[in-house]
Amino acid sequence: CAMSRLKTYIGAGTLSVTSGSNAATLAAGVNYFGAHGGAISATLPGSSAPSVGDSVKIKAGSDCSSTNTLTVNVYANHTIDGQSSIVLESPYAAVECVYVVSGSWRVF
């Protein structure tokens, strides 16, 4: 097997990386936030019907705290483990949400 074929196979799993901001719609892949400067929120994708298996990784900023929270909301009537939102409240907190069935995200 040529090493170029191995590189093609390994490189196929590359995730997209997006810098998040307040009121942003999150994207499949990695979403990271800089300093919050206050309580902020973001919304999981949904208007374009995410596909089962889509993963959204979220990393809060350095100043995330009990007052500078990052609230992750769902789109419309979707849920995250049965809830309409989750709240990150510690520096560099992280969570991965995976779309498991129509309208339902799970935390991993």
C-alpha positions as CSV (number, residue, x, y, z in Angstrom):
1,C,0.0,0.0,0.0
2,A,1.4,3.4,-1.0
3,M,1.7,5.9,1.9
4,S,-0.3,8.4,-0.1
5,R,-3.3,6.1,0.2
6,L,-2.9,5.8,4.0
7,K,-2.7,9.7,4.2
8,T,-6.0,9.9,2.2
9,Y,-7.7,7.5,4.6
10,I,-6.5,9.1,7.8
11,G,-7.2,12.6,6.6
12,A,-10.8,11.9,5.8
13,G,-11.9,12.4,9.4
14,T,-10.8,16.0,9.7
15,L,-13.3,18.2,11.6
16,S,-14.2,21.8,10.7
17,V,-13.2,24.4,13.4
18,T,-15.4,27.5,13.9
19,S,-14.8,30.4,16.2
20,G,-18.1,31.0,18.1
21,S,-19.7,34.2,19.1
22,N,-22.8,35.3,21.0
23,A,-26.1,34.3,19.4
24,A,-24.2,32.1,16.8
25,T,-25.7,29.0,15.2
26,L,-23.2,26.2,15.9
27,A,-21.8,24.1,13.2
28,A,-21.0,20.4,13.0
29,G,-17.4,19.9,14.1
30,V,-15.5,22.0,16.7
31,N,-16.9,25.4,17.9
32,Y,-14.7,27.3,20.3
33,F,-15.3,30.6,22.1
34,G,-12.8,33.3,23.2
35,A,-13.4,35.4,26.3
36,H,-17.2,35.8,26.9
37,G,-17.2,39.2,28.6
38,G,-20.6,38.3,30.0
39,A,-23.3,35.6,29.7
40,I,-23.7,34.4,26.1
41,S,-25.6,31.8,24.1
42,A,-25.4,29.8,21.0
43,T,-27.8,27.4,19.2
44,L,-27.4,23.9,17.9
45,P,-28.0,23.5,14.1
46,G,-31.5,22.5,13.1
47,S,-33.0,24.7,10.5
48,S,-31.3,22.7,7.7
49,A,-32.2,19.3,9.4
50,P,-29.0,17.9,10.9
51,S,-28.2,14.3,10.0
52,V,-28.2,11.5,12.5
53,G,-24.6,11.2,13.6
54,D,-23.7,14.9,13.3
55,S,-21.4,15.9,16.2
56,V,-21.1,19.4,17.5
57,K,-18.2,20.0,20.0
58,I,-18.4,23.2,22.1
59,K,-15.5,24.7,24.1
60,A,-16.3,27.7,26.3
61,G,-14.0,30.6,26.7
62,S,-11.4,31.4,29.4
63,D,-13.7,33.6,31.4
64,C,-16.7,31.3,31.4
65,S,-18.1,31.2,35.0
66,S,-21.3,31.1,37.0
67,T,-22.0,34.7,35.8
68,N,-20.3,34.5,32.3
69,T,-22.2,31.4,31.3
70,L,-22.4,29.9,27.8
71,T,-26.0,28.6,27.2
72,V,-26.3,26.1,24.4
73,N,-29.9,26.2,23.1
74,V,-31.7,23.8,20.8
75,Y,-33.4,24.7,17.5
76,A,-37.3,24.8,17.7
77,N,-38.6,21.7,19.4
78,H,-35.4,19.7,19.4
79,T,-34.0,18.6,22.8
80,I,-30.6,17.9,24.4
81,D,-31.1,14.8,26.6
82,G,-34.7,15.9,27.0
83,Q,-33.9,19.6,27.8
84,S,-34.2,22.7,25.8
85,S,-30.7,24.0,26.7
86,I,-27.6,23.2,28.7
87,V,-25.3,25.7,30.5
88,L,-21.5,25.7,30.6
89,E,-20.2,27.6,33.6
90,S,-16.5,27.0,34.2
91,P,-13.4,28.2,32.3
92,Y,-12.8,26.2,29.1
93,A,-15.8,23.9,29.8
94,A,-16.5,21.6,26.9
95,V,-19.3,19.3,25.7
96,E,-20.0,17.2,22.7
97,C,-23.6,17.0,21.4
98,V,-24.5,14.2,18.9
99,Y,-27.7,14.1,16.9
100,V,-29.0,10.6,17.5
101,V,-32.5,10.6,16.1
102,S,-34.8,13.2,14.6
103,G,-35.2,16.2,17.0
104,S,-32.9,14.7,19.6
105,W,-29.3,15.6,20.6
106,R,-27.4,13.6,23.3
107,V,-24.4,14.8,25.4
108,F,-21.2,12.7,25.2
